[in-house]
Amino acid sequence: MGGELVLVVDDEANIRDLCRMYFERDGFRVQTADTGPAALERVAADSPSLVVLDLMLPDLDGYEVCRRLRADSDVPIIMLTARGDDVDKIVGLELGADDYLTKPFNPRELVARAKAILRRARPVPPDSAAPISVGDLHIDSDRHEVTVAGHSIELRAKEFDLLRVLASHQGFVFTREKLLDQVWGYDFYGQTRTVDVHVAQLRKHLAHSQVVRIETITGVGYKLVAD
């Protein structure tokens, strides 16, 4: 099975199983560990893309595991804890954790945060800011400029980002959830109506074009196409 590897470290079997279920639903591969030493062994052997790390572990606590991981690894880490003290959060982040969730947590939020962290952690392709042209649509990311059939159009920040994602993958069908993840990040997780509203605005701007349009794929999402 493909997908990025996530290591879930928690001494509670129900938490490990819950995390596994939700990550695997989104196409991730999952390994688990129930102690700090086991977690360190897993990271050394399998090089996961991300570690979900419980703070309160037997043998070695999450702080010490995080400290040891950061000695020779930059693997993204999301810390879990039953304690909500700000001091705990600050210490964890100072040790190098990338994010922090307090139990009980929403597993969908955990997965969404993991996706956002992994997206930020990936190297940016050198041509990612290159101008995009689809039919008579032209997008200049460096200048934040868009023209449609020679007409310059003004877009809000999220409209611009949404159009750029769609145009850079011409013909590819994006689910609303995928667009939320790509454009808004985990803070907007589940608010798919946001995508519909922004697509409606983009369609008004694209009305100048005779060849470029955003199509709705019923029951799936959206794609940008050109005749």
Secondary structure, 3 states (H helix, E strand, C coil): CCCCEEEEECCCHHHHHHHHHHHHHCCCEEEEECCHHHHHHHHHHHCCCEEEEECCCCCCCHHHHHHHHHHHCCCCEEEEECCCCHHHHHHHHHCCCCEEEECCCCHHHHHHHHHHHHHHHCCCCCCCCCCEEECCEEEECCCCEEEECCEEECCCHHHHHHHHHHHHCCCCCEEHHHHHHHHHCHHHCCCCHHHHHHHHHHHHHHHHCCCEEEEEECCCEEEEEEC
